[in-house]
């Protein structure tokens, strides 16, 4: 009985999906791509570019604070 419960519990666990393939896992219709298709997939490349732009501007957004005042939101 405990073994069956353990198997059921293991089946309920969800693994984190790496950012690099999250768009493929959640937003793409094909179940799988051939290697050449994946490397030049416009949907995946567009998502990667957006994540890179977000990462490059993230520190500047922190420093500018709300309203871009540069005071991190302090009055």
PyMOL Python script that loads the backbone (N, CA, C, O; Angstrom):
from pymol import cmd

cmd.read_pdbstr("""\
ATOM      1  N   UNK A   1       0.819  -1.190   0.000  1.00  0.00           N
ATOM      2  CA  UNK A   1       0.000   0.000   0.000  1.00  0.00           C
ATOM      3  C   UNK A   1       0.869   1.264   0.000  1.00  0.00           C
ATOM      4  O   UNK A   1       0.605   2.207  -0.745  1.00  0.00           O
ATOM      5  N   UNK A   2       1.888   1.271   0.827  1.00  0.00           N
ATOM      6  CA  UNK A   2       2.769   2.437   0.886  1.00  0.00           C
ATOM      7  C   UNK A   2       3.504   2.597  -0.444  1.00  0.00           C
ATOM      8  O   UNK A   2       3.724   3.717  -0.905  1.00  0.00           O
ATOM      9  N   UNK A   3       3.879   1.483  -1.054  1.00  0.00           N
ATOM     10  CA  UNK A   3       4.561   1.536  -2.345  1.00  0.00           C
ATOM     11  C   UNK A   3       3.644   2.165  -3.403  1.00  0.00           C
ATOM     12  O   UNK A   3       4.097   2.992  -4.195  1.00  0.00           O
ATOM     13  N   UNK A   4       2.383   1.788  -3.423  1.00  0.00           N
ATOM     14  CA  UNK A   4       1.430   2.369  -4.374  1.00  0.00           C
ATOM     15  C   UNK A   4       1.237   3.865  -4.111  1.00  0.00           C
ATOM     16  O   UNK A   4       1.152   4.654  -5.052  1.00  0.00           O
ATOM     17  N   UNK A   5       1.168   4.248  -2.859  1.00  0.00           N
ATOM     18  CA  UNK A   5       1.026   5.658  -2.499  1.00  0.00           C
ATOM     19  C   UNK A   5       2.264   6.433  -2.946  1.00  0.00           C
ATOM     20  O   UNK A   5       2.149   7.538  -3.477  1.00  0.00           O
ATOM     21  N   UNK A   6       3.439   5.859  -2.734  1.00  0.00           N
ATOM     22  CA  UNK A   6       4.687   6.515  -3.145  1.00  0.00           C
ATOM     23  C   UNK A   6       4.736   6.695  -4.663  1.00  0.00           C
ATOM     24  O   UNK A   6       5.130   7.758  -5.143  1.00  0.00           O
ATOM     25  N   UNK A   7       4.344   5.681  -5.417  1.00  0.00           N
ATOM     26  CA  UNK A   7       4.316   5.796  -6.880  1.00  0.00           C
ATOM     27  C   UNK A   7       3.338   6.878  -7.324  1.00  0.00           C
ATOM     28  O   UNK A   7       3.644   7.664  -8.221  1.00  0.00           O
ATOM     29  N   UNK A   8       2.176   6.918  -6.706  1.00  0.00           N
ATOM     30  CA  UNK A   8       1.186   7.943  -7.050  1.00  0.00           C
ATOM     31  C   UNK A   8       1.753   9.332  -6.752  1.00  0.00           C
ATOM     32  O   UNK A   8       1.624  10.247  -7.566  1.00  0.00           O
ATOM     33  N   UNK A   9       2.376   9.485  -5.588  1.00  0.00           N
ATOM     34  CA  UNK A   9       2.943  10.774  -5.198  1.00  0.00           C
ATOM     35  C   UNK A   9       4.042  11.204  -6.172  1.00  0.00           C
ATOM     36  O   UNK A   9       4.110  12.378  -6.539  1.00  0.00           O
ATOM     37  N   UNK A  10       4.893  10.284  -6.591  1.00  0.00           N
ATOM     38  CA  UNK A  10       5.938  10.600  -7.559  1.00  0.00           C
ATOM     39  C   UNK A  10       5.331  11.061  -8.878  1.00  0.00           C
ATOM     40  O   UNK A  10       5.884  11.947  -9.529  1.00  0.00           O
ATOM     41  N   UNK A  11       4.225  10.489  -9.279  1.00  0.00           N
ATOM     42  CA  UNK A  11       3.554  10.879 -10.514  1.00  0.00           C
ATOM     43  C   UNK A  11       2.918  12.251 -10.436  1.00  0.00           C
ATOM     44  O   UNK A  11       2.639  12.851 -11.474  1.00  0.00           O
ATOM     45  N   UNK A  12       2.680  12.767  -9.248  1.00  0.00           N
ATOM     46  CA  UNK A  12       2.058  14.071  -9.071  1.00  0.00           C
ATOM     47  C   UNK A  12       3.059  15.221  -9.047  1.00  0.00           C
ATOM     48  O   UNK A  12       2.671  16.384  -9.162  1.00  0.00           O
ATOM     49  N   UNK A  13       4.337  14.904  -8.898  1.00  0.00           N
ATOM     50  CA  UNK A  13       5.364  15.944  -8.820  1.00  0.00           C
ATOM     51  C   UNK A  13       5.616  16.548 -10.197  1.00  0.00           C
ATOM     52  O   UNK A  13       5.554  15.855 -11.212  1.00  0.00           O
ATOM     53  N   UNK A  14       5.897  17.824 -10.216  1.00  0.00           N
ATOM     54  CA  UNK A  14       6.156  18.542 -11.458  1.00  0.00           C
ATOM     55  C   UNK A  14       7.567  19.098 -11.398  1.00  0.00           C
ATOM     56  O   UNK A  14       7.980  19.663 -10.385  1.00  0.00           O
ATOM     57  N   UNK A  15       8.301  18.936 -12.484  1.00  0.00           N
ATOM     58  CA  UNK A  15       9.655  19.468 -12.540  1.00  0.00           C
ATOM     59  C   UNK A  15       9.629  20.865 -13.130  1.00  0.00           C
ATOM     60  O   UNK A  15       8.764  21.192 -13.943  1.00  0.00           O
ATOM     61  N   UNK A  16      10.591  21.694 -12.709  1.00  0.00           N
ATOM     62  CA  UNK A  16      10.750  23.019 -13.302  1.00  0.00           C
ATOM     63  C   UNK A  16      11.245  22.861 -14.733  1.00  0.00           C
ATOM     64  O   UNK A  16      12.054  21.983 -15.035  1.00  0.00           O
ATOM     65  N   UNK A  17      10.748  23.720 -15.599  1.00  0.00           N
ATOM     66  CA  UNK A  17      11.173  23.709 -16.994  1.00  0.00           C
ATOM     67  C   UNK A  17      12.211  24.815 -17.167  1.00  0.00           C
ATOM     68  O   UNK A  17      11.939  25.961 -16.810  1.00  0.00           O
ATOM     69  N   UNK A  18      13.392  24.506 -17.704  1.00  0.00           N
ATOM     70  CA  UNK A  18      14.408  25.534 -17.918  1.00  0.00           C
ATOM     71  C   UNK A  18      13.885  26.649 -18.828  1.00  0.00           C
ATOM     72  O   UNK A  18      13.125  26.384 -19.760  1.00  0.00           O
ATOM     73  N   UNK A  19      14.289  27.884 -18.562  1.00  0.00           N
ATOM     74  CA  UNK A  19      13.852  29.023 -19.372  1.00  0.00           C
ATOM     75  C   UNK A  19      14.131  28.820 -20.852  1.00  0.00           C
ATOM     76  O   UNK A  19      13.353  29.259 -21.698  1.00  0.00           O
ATOM     77  N   UNK A  20      15.233  28.159 -21.167  1.00  0.00           N
ATOM     78  CA  UNK A  20      15.626  28.005 -22.570  1.00  0.00           C
ATOM     79  C   UNK A  20      14.636  27.179 -23.382  1.00  0.00           C
ATOM     80  O   UNK A  20      14.581  27.323 -24.603  1.00  0.00           O
ATOM     81  N   UNK A  21      13.851  26.316 -22.735  1.00  0.00           N
ATOM     82  CA  UNK A  21      12.882  25.522 -23.482  1.00  0.00           C
ATOM     83  C   UNK A  21      11.445  25.740 -23.020  1.00  0.00           C
ATOM     84  O   UNK A  21      10.539  25.044 -23.477  1.00  0.00           O
ATOM     85  N   UNK A  22      11.228  26.690 -22.126  1.00  0.00           N
ATOM     86  CA  UNK A  22       9.877  26.920 -21.612  1.00  0.00           C
ATOM     87  C   UNK A  22       8.902  27.289 -22.720  1.00  0.00           C
ATOM     88  O   UNK A  22       7.770  26.807 -22.723  1.00  0.00           O
ATOM     89  N   UNK A  23       9.314  28.132 -23.658  1.00  0.00           N
ATOM     90  CA  UNK A  23       8.420  28.525 -24.743  1.00  0.00           C
ATOM     91  C   UNK A  23       8.050  27.300 -25.575  1.00  0.00           C
ATOM     92  O   UNK A  23       6.919  27.201 -26.052  1.00  0.00           O
ATOM     93  N   UNK A  24       8.977  26.374 -25.757  1.00  0.00           N
ATOM     94  CA  UNK A  24       8.689  25.149 -26.513  1.00  0.00           C
ATOM     95  C   UNK A  24       7.699  24.272 -25.747  1.00  0.00           C
ATOM     96  O   UNK A  24       6.779  23.707 -26.338  1.00  0.00           O
ATOM     97  N   UNK A  25       7.886  24.162 -24.459  1.00  0.00           N
ATOM     98  CA  UNK A  25       7.046  23.308 -23.627  1.00  0.00           C
ATOM     99  C   UNK A  25       5.615  23.813 -23.559  1.00  0.00           C
ATOM    100  O   UNK A  25       4.679  23.017 -23.624  1.00  0.00           O
ATOM    101  N   UNK A  26       5.427  25.122 -23.428  1.00  0.00           N
ATOM    102  CA  UNK A  26       4.106  25.654 -23.121  1.00  0.00           C
ATOM    103  C   UNK A  26       3.415  26.360 -24.282  1.00  0.00           C
ATOM    104  O   UNK A  26       2.185  26.403 -24.324  1.00  0.00           O
ATOM    105  N   UNK A  27       4.174  26.912 -25.224  1.00  0.00           N
ATOM    106  CA  UNK A  27       3.571  27.754 -26.261  1.00  0.00           C
ATOM    107  C   UNK A  27       3.712  27.209 -27.673  1.00  0.00           C
ATOM    108  O   UNK A  27       3.352  27.903 -28.624  1.00  0.00           O
ATOM    109  N   UNK A  28       4.212  26.017 -27.847  1.00  0.00           N
ATOM    110  CA  UNK A  28       4.471  25.502 -29.181  1.00  0.00           C
ATOM    111  C   UNK A  28       3.572  24.296 -29.440  1.00  0.00           C
ATOM    112  O   UNK A  28       3.376  23.457 -28.561  1.00  0.00           O
ATOM    113  N   UNK A  29       3.035  24.218 -30.643  1.00  0.00           N
ATOM    114  CA  UNK A  29       2.116  23.126 -30.973  1.00  0.00           C
ATOM    115  C   UNK A  29       2.799  21.802 -31.272  1.00  0.00           C
ATOM    116  O   UNK A  29       2.326  20.765 -30.806  1.00  0.00           O
ATOM    117  N   UNK A  30       3.907  21.790 -32.040  1.00  0.00           N
ATOM    118  CA  UNK A  30       4.521  20.486 -32.329  1.00  0.00           C
ATOM    119  C   UNK A  30       4.989  19.792 -31.053  1.00  0.00           C
ATOM    120  O   UNK A  30       5.489  20.434 -30.130  1.00  0.00           O
ATOM    121  N   UNK A  31       4.818  18.482 -31.017  1.00  0.00           N
ATOM    122  CA  UNK A  31       5.246  17.712 -29.843  1.00  0.00           C
ATOM    123  C   UNK A  31       6.764  17.648 -29.761  1.00  0.00           C
ATOM    124  O   UNK A  31       7.326  17.578 -28.668  1.00  0.00           O
ATOM    125  N   UNK A  32       7.430  17.672 -30.909  1.00  0.00           N
ATOM    126  CA  UNK A  32       8.890  17.673 -30.917  1.00  0.00           C
ATOM    127  C   UNK A  32       9.382  18.248 -32.236  1.00  0.00           C
ATOM    128  O   UNK A  32       8.670  18.243 -33.240  1.00  0.00           O
ATOM    129  N   UNK A  33      10.611  18.741 -32.212  1.00  0.00           N
ATOM    130  CA  UNK A  33      11.235  19.318 -33.407  1.00  0.00           C
ATOM    131  C   UNK A  33      12.516  18.561 -33.707  1.00  0.00           C
ATOM    132  O   UNK A  33      13.177  18.034 -32.812  1.00  0.00           O
ATOM    133  N   UNK A  34      12.846  18.520 -34.982  1.00  0.00           N
ATOM    134  CA  UNK A  34      14.163  18.000 -35.340  1.00  0.00           C
ATOM    135  C   UNK A  34      15.193  19.055 -34.969  1.00  0.00           C
ATOM    136  O   UNK A  34      14.857  20.234 -34.861  1.00  0.00           O
ATOM    137  N   UNK A  35      16.410  18.657 -34.777  1.00  0.00           N
ATOM    138  CA  UNK A  35      17.460  19.569 -34.307  1.00  0.00           C
ATOM    139  C   UNK A  35      17.573  20.820 -35.183  1.00  0.00           C
ATOM    140  O   UNK A  35      17.642  21.924 -34.643  1.00  0.00           O
ATOM    141  N   UNK A  36      17.595  20.693 -36.468  1.00  0.00           N
ATOM    142  CA  UNK A  36      17.710  21.847 -37.351  1.00  0.00           C
ATOM    143  C   UNK A  36      16.532  22.798 -37.223  1.00  0.00           C
ATOM    144  O   UNK A  36      16.699  24.016 -37.287  1.00  0.00           O
ATOM    145  N   UNK A  37      15.338  22.241 -37.042  1.00  0.00           N
ATOM    146  CA  UNK A  37      14.145  23.079 -36.878  1.00  0.00           C
ATOM    147  C   UNK A  37      14.216  23.867 -35.569  1.00  0.00           C
ATOM    148  O   UNK A  37      13.879  25.051 -35.532  1.00  0.00           O
ATOM    149  N   UNK A  38      14.650  23.214 -34.509  1.00  0.00           N
ATOM    150  CA  UNK A  38      14.714  23.869 -33.206  1.00  0.00           C
ATOM    151  C   UNK A  38      15.720  25.009 -33.223  1.00  0.00           C
ATOM    152  O   UNK A  38      15.468  26.069 -32.650  1.00  0.00           O
ATOM    153  N   UNK A  39      16.864  24.797 -33.880  1.00  0.00           N
ATOM    154  CA  UNK A  39      17.916  25.812 -33.900  1.00  0.00           C
ATOM    155  C   UNK A  39      17.493  27.086 -34.614  1.00  0.00           C
ATOM    156  O   UNK A  39      17.978  28.163 -34.270  1.00  0.00           O
ATOM    157  N   UNK A  40      16.608  26.998 -35.592  1.00  0.00           N
ATOM    158  CA  UNK A  40      16.193  28.196 -36.317  1.00  0.00           C
ATOM    159  C   UNK A  40      14.715  28.541 -36.105  1.00  0.00           C
ATOM    160  O   UNK A  40      14.147  29.297 -36.893  1.00  0.00           O
ATOM    161  N   UNK A  41      14.097  28.014 -35.079  1.00  0.00           N
ATOM    162  CA  UNK A  41      12.685  28.259 -34.770  1.00  0.00           C
ATOM    163  C   UNK A  41      12.468  29.738 -34.418  1.00  0.00           C
ATOM    164  O   UNK A  41      13.021  30.234 -33.436  1.00  0.00           O
ATOM    165  N   UNK A  42      11.668  30.431 -35.218  1.00  0.00           N
ATOM    166  CA  UNK A  42      11.439  31.862 -35.006  1.00  0.00           C
ATOM    167  C   UNK A  42      10.767  32.146 -33.663  1.00  0.00           C
ATOM    168  O   UNK A  42      11.092  33.128 -32.996  1.00  0.00           O
ATOM    169  N   UNK A  43       9.845  31.298 -33.278  1.00  0.00           N
ATOM    170  CA  UNK A  43       9.129  31.496 -32.013  1.00  0.00           C
ATOM    171  C   UNK A  43      10.103  31.432 -30.826  1.00  0.00           C
ATOM    172  O   UNK A  43      10.064  32.279 -29.934  1.00  0.00           O
ATOM    173  N   UNK A  44      10.968  30.422 -30.831  1.00  0.00           N
ATOM    174  CA  UNK A  44      11.944  30.258 -29.746  1.00  0.00           C
ATOM    175  C   UNK A  44      12.959  31.390 -29.743  1.00  0.00           C
ATOM    176  O   UNK A  44      13.293  31.922 -28.685  1.00  0.00           O
ATOM    177  N   UNK A  45      13.454  31.763 -30.927  1.00  0.00           N
ATOM    178  CA  UNK A  45      14.453  32.834 -31.022  1.00  0.00           C
ATOM    179  C   UNK A  45      13.858  34.185 -30.593  1.00  0.00           C
ATOM    180  O   UNK A  45      14.541  34.985 -29.953  1.00  0.00           O
ATOM    181  N   UNK A  46      12.602  34.437 -30.941  1.00  0.00           N
ATOM    182  CA  UNK A  46      11.946  35.683 -30.531  1.00  0.00           C
ATOM    183  C   UNK A  46      11.824  35.740 -29.008  1.00  0.00           C
ATOM    184  O   UNK A  46      12.045  36.791 -28.407  1.00  0.00           O
ATOM    185  N   UNK A  47      11.473  34.617 -28.386  1.00  0.00           N
ATOM    186  CA  UNK A  47      11.363  34.561 -26.924  1.00  0.00           C
ATOM    187  C   UNK A  47      12.733  34.750 -26.267  1.00  0.00           C
ATOM    188  O   UNK A  47      12.845  35.455 -25.264  1.00  0.00           O
ATOM    189  N   UNK A  48      13.767  34.129 -26.820  1.00  0.00           N
ATOM    190  CA  UNK A  48      15.118  34.272 -26.264  1.00  0.00           C
ATOM    191  C   UNK A  48      15.588  35.714 -26.355  1.00  0.00           C
ATOM    192  O   UNK A  48      16.213  36.221 -25.423  1.00  0.00           O
ATOM    193  N   UNK A  49      15.292  36.389 -27.477  1.00  0.00           N
ATOM    194  CA  UNK A  49      15.681  37.793 -27.635  1.00  0.00           C
ATOM    195  C   UNK A  49      14.948  38.672 -26.622  1.00  0.00           C
ATOM    196  O   UNK A  49      15.541  39.594 -26.064  1.00  0.00           O
ATOM    197  N   UNK A  50      13.674  38.397 -26.382  1.00  0.00           N
ATOM    198  CA  UNK A  50      12.903  39.178 -25.409  1.00  0.00           C
ATOM    199  C   UNK A  50      13.465  38.985 -24.004  1.00  0.00           C
ATOM    200  O   UNK A  50      13.571  39.945 -23.240  1.00  0.00           O
ATOM    201  N   UNK A  51      13.828  37.735 -23.658  1.00  0.00           N
ATOM    202  CA  UNK A  51      14.402  37.490 -22.333  1.00  0.00           C
ATOM    203  C   UNK A  51      15.747  38.188 -22.180  1.00  0.00           C
ATOM    204  O   UNK A  51      16.064  38.696 -21.105  1.00  0.00           O
ATOM    205  N   UNK A  52      16.538  38.218 -23.245  1.00  0.00           N
ATOM    206  CA  UNK A  52      17.834  38.895 -23.208  1.00  0.00           C
ATOM    207  C   UNK A  52      17.651  40.400 -23.043  1.00  0.00           C
ATOM    208  O   UNK A  52      18.352  41.023 -22.245  1.00  0.00           O
ATOM    209  N   UNK A  53      16.721  40.990 -23.786  1.00  0.00           N
ATOM    210  CA  UNK A  53      16.452  42.432 -23.633  1.00  0.00           C
ATOM    211  C   UNK A  53      15.995  42.738 -22.209  1.00  0.00           C
ATOM    212  O   UNK A  53      16.418  43.733 -21.619  1.00  0.00           O
ATOM    213  N   UNK A  54      15.143  41.894 -21.662  1.00  0.00           N
ATOM    214  CA  UNK A  54      14.656  42.095 -20.299  1.00  0.00           C
ATOM    215  C   UNK A  54      15.811  42.031 -19.301  1.00  0.00           C
ATOM    216  O   UNK A  54      15.900  42.850 -18.386  1.00  0.00           O
ATOM    217  N   UNK A  55      16.690  41.052 -19.489  1.00  0.00           N
ATOM    218  CA  UNK A  55      17.829  40.892 -18.580  1.00  0.00           C
ATOM    219  C   UNK A  55      18.790  42.068 -18.669  1.00  0.00           C
ATOM    220  O   UNK A  55      19.376  42.468 -17.663  1.00  0.00           O
ATOM    221  N   UNK A  56      18.957  42.628 -19.872  1.00  0.00           N
ATOM    222  CA  UNK A  56      19.899  43.739 -20.053  1.00  0.00           C
ATOM    223  C   UNK A  56      19.356  45.043 -19.470  1.00  0.00           C
ATOM    224  O   UNK A  56      20.141  45.897 -19.058  1.00  0.00           O
ATOM    225  N   UNK A  57      18.045  45.217 -19.427  1.00  0.00           N
ATOM    226  CA  UNK A  57      17.467  46.457 -18.909  1.00  0.00           C
ATOM    227  C   UNK A  57      17.054  46.337 -17.457  1.00  0.00           C
ATOM    228  O   UNK A  57      16.678  47.342 -16.854  1.00  0.00           O
ATOM    229  N   UNK A  58      17.105  45.164 -16.876  1.00  0.00           N
ATOM    230  CA  UNK A  58      16.613  44.959 -15.530  1.00  0.00           C
ATOM    231  C   UNK A  58      17.311  45.834 -14.483  1.00  0.00           C
ATOM    232  O   UNK A  58      16.606  46.460 -13.692  1.00  0.00           O
ATOM    233  N   UNK A  59      18.652  45.922 -14.421  1.00  0.00           N
ATOM    234  CA  UNK A  59      19.283  46.776 -13.398  1.00  0.00           C
ATOM    235  C   UNK A  59      18.905  48.248 -13.561  1.00  0.00           C
ATOM    236  O   UNK A  59      18.741  48.951 -12.564  1.00  0.00           O
ATOM    237  N   UNK A  60      18.768  48.718 -14.779  1.00  0.00           N
ATOM    238  CA  UNK A  60      18.404  50.119 -15.000  1.00  0.00           C
ATOM    239  C   UNK A  60      17.008  50.400 -14.456  1.00  0.00           C
ATOM    240  O   UNK A  60      16.758  51.480 -13.920  1.00  0.00           O
ATOM    241  N   UNK A  61      16.104  49.446 -14.588  1.00  0.00           N
ATOM    242  CA  UNK A  61      14.752  49.645 -14.059  1.00  0.00           C
ATOM    243  C   UNK A  61      14.780  49.712 -12.544  1.00  0.00           C
ATOM    244  O   UNK A  61      14.014  50.473 -11.953  1.00  0.00           O
ATOM    245  N   UNK A  62      15.641  48.936 -11.900  1.00  0.00           N
ATOM    246  CA  UNK A  62      15.740  48.981 -10.439  1.00  0.00           C
ATOM    247  C   UNK A  62      16.246  50.338  -9.971  1.00  0.00           C
ATOM    248  O   UNK A  62      15.727  50.903  -9.009  1.00  0.00           O
ATOM    249  N   UNK A  63      17.254  50.854 -10.651  1.00  0.00           N
ATOM    250  CA  UNK A  63      17.848  52.118 -10.238  1.00  0.00           C
ATOM    251  C   UNK A  63      16.927  53.296 -10.490  1.00  0.00           C
ATOM    252  O   UNK A  63      16.942  54.267  -9.734  1.00  0.00           O
ATOM    253  N   UNK A  64      16.130  53.224 -11.536  1.00  0.00           N
ATOM    254  CA  UNK A  64      15.275  54.370 -11.838  1.00  0.00           C
ATOM    255  C   UNK A  64      14.083  54.442 -10.896  1.00  0.00           C
ATOM    256  O   UNK A  64      13.536  55.524 -10.679  1.00  0.00           O
ATOM    257  N   UNK A  65      13.672  53.318 -10.337  1.00  0.00           N
ATOM    258  CA  UNK A  65      12.550  53.318  -9.400  1.00  0.00           C
ATOM    259  C   UNK A  65      11.250  53.704 -10.078  1.00  0.00           C
ATOM    260  O   UNK A  65      11.224  53.927 -11.289  1.00  0.00           O
ATOM    261  N   UNK A  66      10.156  53.788  -9.304  1.00  0.00           N
ATOM    262  CA  UNK A  66       8.863  54.147  -9.868  1.00  0.00           C
ATOM    263  C   UNK A  66       8.905  55.555 -10.450  1.00  0.00           C
ATOM    264  O   UNK A  66       9.393  56.496  -9.824  1.00  0.00           O
ATOM    265  N   UNK A  67       8.389  55.667 -11.638  1.00  0.00           N
ATOM    266  CA  UNK A  67       8.351  56.987 -12.267  1.00  0.00           C
ATOM    267  C   UNK A  67       9.686  57.452 -12.803  1.00  0.00           C
ATOM    268  O   UNK A  67       9.788  58.580 -13.286  1.00  0.00           O
ATOM    269  N   UNK A  68      10.726  56.613 -12.735  1.00  0.00           N
ATOM    270  CA  UNK A  68      12.030  56.957 -13.278  1.00  0.00           C
ATOM    271  C   UNK A  68      12.748  58.058 -12.510  1.00  0.00           C
ATOM    272  O   UNK A  68      13.580  58.758 -13.087  1.00  0.00           O
ATOM    273  N   UNK A  69      12.453  58.227 -11.238  1.00  0.00           N
ATOM    274  CA  UNK A  69      13.047  59.310 -10.456  1.00  0.00           C
ATOM    275  C   UNK A  69      14.464  58.998  -9.985  1.00  0.00           C
ATOM    276  O   UNK A  69      15.198  59.912  -9.612  1.00  0.00           O
ATOM    277  N   UNK A  70      14.857  57.745  -9.993  1.00  0.00           N
ATOM    278  CA  UNK A  70      16.196  57.381  -9.537  1.00  0.00           C
ATOM    279  C   UNK A  70      16.306  57.310  -8.028  1.00  0.00           C
ATOM    280  O   UNK A  70      17.407  57.170  -7.495  1.00  0.00           O
ATOM    281  N   UNK A  71      15.188  57.404  -7.334  1.00  0.00           N
ATOM    282  CA  UNK A  71      15.238  57.372  -5.869  1.00  0.00           C
ATOM    283  C   UNK A  71      14.690  56.069  -5.320  1.00  0.00           C
ATOM    284  O   UNK A  71      14.441  55.953  -4.120  1.00  0.00           O
ATOM    285  N   UNK A  72      14.502  55.089  -6.188  1.00  0.00           N
ATOM    286  CA  UNK A  72      13.976  53.792  -5.791  1.00  0.00           C
ATOM    287  C   UNK A  72      12.656  53.898  -5.049  1.00  0.00           C
ATOM    288  O   UNK A  72      12.358  53.073  -4.185  1.00  0.00           O
ATOM    289  N   UNK A  73      11.875  54.897  -5.378  1.00  0.00           N
ATOM    290  CA  UNK A  73      10.538  55.003  -4.840  1.00  0.00           C
ATOM    291  C   UNK A  73      10.431  55.758  -3.533  1.00  0.00           C
ATOM    292  O   UNK A  73       9.329  55.902  -3.003  1.00  0.00           O
ATOM    293  N   UNK A  74      11.534  56.244  -2.994  1.00  0.00           N
ATOM    294  CA  UNK A  74      11.462  56.982  -1.722  1.00  0.00           C
ATOM    295  C   UNK A  74      10.984  58.401  -1.972  1.00  0.00           C
ATOM    296  O   UNK A  74      11.299  58.993  -3.004  1.00  0.00           O
ATOM    297  N   UNK A  75      10.236  58.940  -1.048  1.00  0.00           N
ATOM    298  CA  UNK A  75       9.694  60.285  -1.181  1.00  0.00           C
ATOM    299  C   UNK A  75      10.695  61.324  -0.747  1.00  0.00           C
ATOM    300  O   UNK A  75      10.404  62.519  -0.794  1.00  0.00           O
TER     301      UNK A  75
END
""", "prot")
cmd.dss("prot")
cmd.show_as("cartoon", "prot")
cmd.util.cbc("prot")
cmd.orient("prot")
